[in-house]
């Protein structure tokens, strides 16, 4: 049974790689959601500013 430590090490590496991949995917998803929320806020602010009546400037006669 001299191969048992190698098999255990291989499984440990597999679990570490799987865990790091899951954490990386979670972080990418979190970042994408944050960017999408910011983009939506900008679009809503732009739409609200566009629907407001134009403000008369002081230079208008």
The 8 nearest C-alpha neighbors of each residue, nearest first, counted from 0:
[[1, 2, 3, 4, 5, 6, 7, 8],
 [0, 2, 3, 4, 5, 6, 7, 8],
 [1, 3, 5, 0, 4, 6, 7, 8],
 [2, 4, 6, 5, 1, 0, 7, 8],
 [5, 3, 7, 6, 2, 8, 1, 9],
 [6, 4, 8, 2, 3, 7, 9, 1],
 [5, 7, 9, 3, 8, 4, 10, 2],
 [8, 6, 4, 10, 9, 5, 11, 3],
 [9, 7, 11, 5, 6, 10, 4, 12],
 [8, 10, 6, 12, 11, 7, 5, 13],
 [11, 9, 13, 7, 12, 8, 14, 6],
 [10, 12, 8, 14, 13, 9, 7, 15],
 [13, 11, 15, 9, 10, 14, 16, 8],
 [12, 14, 10, 16, 11, 15, 17, 9],
 [15, 13, 17, 11, 12, 16, 18, 10],
 [16, 14, 12, 18, 17, 13, 19, 11],
 [17, 15, 19, 13, 18, 14, 20, 12],
 [16, 18, 14, 20, 15, 19, 13, 21],
 [19, 17, 21, 15, 20, 16, 14, 22],
 [18, 20, 22, 16, 21, 17, 23, 15],
 [21, 19, 23, 17, 18, 22, 16, 24],
 [22, 20, 18, 24, 19, 23, 25, 17],
 [21, 23, 25, 19, 24, 20, 26, 18],
 [24, 22, 20, 26, 25, 21, 19, 27],
 [23, 25, 27, 21, 26, 22, 20, 28],
 [24, 26, 22, 28, 23, 27, 29, 21],
 [25, 27, 29, 23, 28, 24, 30, 22],
 [28, 26, 30, 24, 29, 25, 31, 23],
 [29, 27, 31, 25, 26, 30, 24, 32],
 [28, 30, 26, 32, 27, 31, 25, 33],
 [29, 31, 27, 33, 28, 32, 26, 34],
 [32, 30, 28, 34, 33, 29, 35, 27],
 [33, 31, 35, 29, 34, 30, 36, 28],
 [32, 34, 30, 36, 31, 35, 29, 37],
 [35, 33, 31, 37, 36, 32, 38, 30],
 [36, 34, 38, 32, 37, 33, 39, 31],
 [35, 37, 39, 33, 38, 34, 32, 40],
 [38, 36, 40, 34, 39, 35, 41, 33],
 [39, 37, 35, 41, 36, 40, 34, 42],
 [38, 40, 42, 36, 41, 37, 35, 43],
 [39, 41, 37, 43, 42, 38, 44, 36],
 [42, 40, 44, 38, 39, 43, 45, 37],
 [43, 41, 45, 39, 40, 44, 46, 38],
 [42, 44, 46, 40, 45, 41, 47, 39],
 [45, 43, 47, 41, 42, 46, 48, 40],
 [44, 46, 42, 48, 43, 47, 41, 49],
 [47, 45, 43, 49, 44, 48, 42, 50],
 [48, 46, 44, 50, 49, 45, 43, 51],
 [49, 47, 45, 51, 46, 50, 44, 43],
 [50, 48, 46, 47, 51, 45, 52, 44],
 [49, 51, 47, 48, 46, 52, 45, 53],
 [52, 50, 48, 49, 53, 47, 54, 46],
 [53, 51, 54, 50, 49, 48, 55, 47],
 [54, 52, 55, 51, 49, 50, 56, 48],
 [53, 55, 56, 52, 51, 57, 59, 48],
 [56, 54, 53, 57, 59, 58, 52, 60],
 [55, 57, 58, 59, 54, 53, 60, 52],
 [56, 58, 59, 55, 60, 54, 53, 52],
 [57, 59, 56, 60, 55, 54, 53, 52],
 [60, 58, 57, 56, 55, 54, 53, 52],
 [59, 58, 57, 56, 55, 54, 53, 52]]
